[in-house]
Amino acid sequence: MTPLVVAAVLLAAVTHASWNAIAHGIRDQLLAFTLVGGGGALCGAVLAGVSPLPAAGAWPFLLGSAVLHIVYQALLMRSFQLGDFGQMYPIARGTAPLVVTVLAAVFVHEIPGPWALAGVALASAGLVGVALWGIRGSGSHPQWPALLAAVATGLAIASYTTVDGLGVRASGTALGYIGWLMILEGIVIPAYALAVRRGQLLTQLRPFALRGLAGGVLSVFAYGLVLWAQTRAPLAPIAALRESSIIVGAAIGALFFKERFGAPRIAAAGLMVAGIALMLHPG
């Protein structure tokens, strides 16, 4: 985890929270993810056109990852429909780091050292704290459908993170890999929206076009940075560091969507920062 890798992943975290906030801010989530997917696919086509073709060994990972990303987007749309951005985003992201740690150990044989393992655990505890503060809705019961959708989103994130960690290393070209991944995953939701909205789709998209397409560009930039980082550092610390986007997401929820933040979330954020410091410990 060199300083350059850390800086890239932190920038990806901020960018990722930003495009998720853009998507959440468009009330019709199918329109939001149609624009994000379309913008991502256009960027992917540009990257694929100027980059070498990924090696043959990367294509099974690319295809598998595209399916997982589509599942992730469908679950994320559902999460945003059911709950607050400042709540659903942290839960979805906070589920991933520990799962990635387990998957990387099993499938990539990357066993974290004691400092890194302690850091992942502490950062994840902080992320869960950010997520669970205020999970109860206006009634007396937790928002279980929203919670389950967000947790399922996190499991999808952990799955595609591991698959892409293997795929980008086998591809020989991080830019080519991200380009083709964005093409494969980005065309599915727009195609579905075209099928169900038909002639009304373009009219419905027009008021949100610039915002949504900008979200697509940001999504490519954010994940491209993560894929590049995965070629230069172990998967588990990158996954945990990337989830610092949760703090950005919670702040965006408080500032722009008028969702509460509160002292417990600030304390949980401190746990996360301490965990990141442990992950970066040279021992």
Secondary structure, DSSP 8 states (H G I E B T S, - for coil): --HHHHHHHHHHHHHHHHHHHHHHHSSSHHHHHHHHHHHHHHHHHHHHHHS----GGGHHHHHHHHHHHHHHHHHHHHHHHHS-HHHHHHHHHHTHHHHHHHHIIIII-----HHHHHHHHHHHHHHHHHHHTT-B-SSSSB-HHHHHHHHHHHHHHHHHHHHHHHHHHHHS-HHHHHHHHHHHHHTHHHHHHHHHHGGGHHHHHGGGHHHHHHHHHHHHHHHHHHHHHHTTS-HHHHHHHHTTHHHHHHHHHHHHS-----HHHHHHHHHHHHHHHHHT---
